[in-house]
Amino acid sequence: MNLIALIMPFGIFIALMAVVGLYCLIVTRDMLRMLLALEIVTKAVTLLLIVGGAVSGQMALAQTLVLTLIVIEVVVIVVAAGIVIAVFKHTGTLDVRRLRNLKG
């Protein structure tokens, strides 16, 4: 069995995860669900990096990039969660349509 046949199910799963995450980002109005969708998309990118490293034979580089991505992802999610909490305390809702009424 060749390498492409082994990698194909992972590629389909990664594409499915990315599509689900992007769809959720586009459709939802809830900020908490947007954060979860962002997590799904970054997990798809993480898996893509690992599969790319396995295909190219450069797993050390792939692992380094994945660790860097995980650190950046944690920082982004923590900052975004702080913003979501502040918006909820200010408006009482997590609906992004309510943010258009904020001033100053």
Secondary structure, 3 states (H helix, E strand, C coil): CCHHHHHHHHHHHHHHHHHHHHHHHHHCCEHHHHHHHHHHHHHHHHHHHHHHHHHHCCHHHHHHHHHHHHHHHHHHHHHHHHHHHHHHHHHCCCEHHHHHHCCC
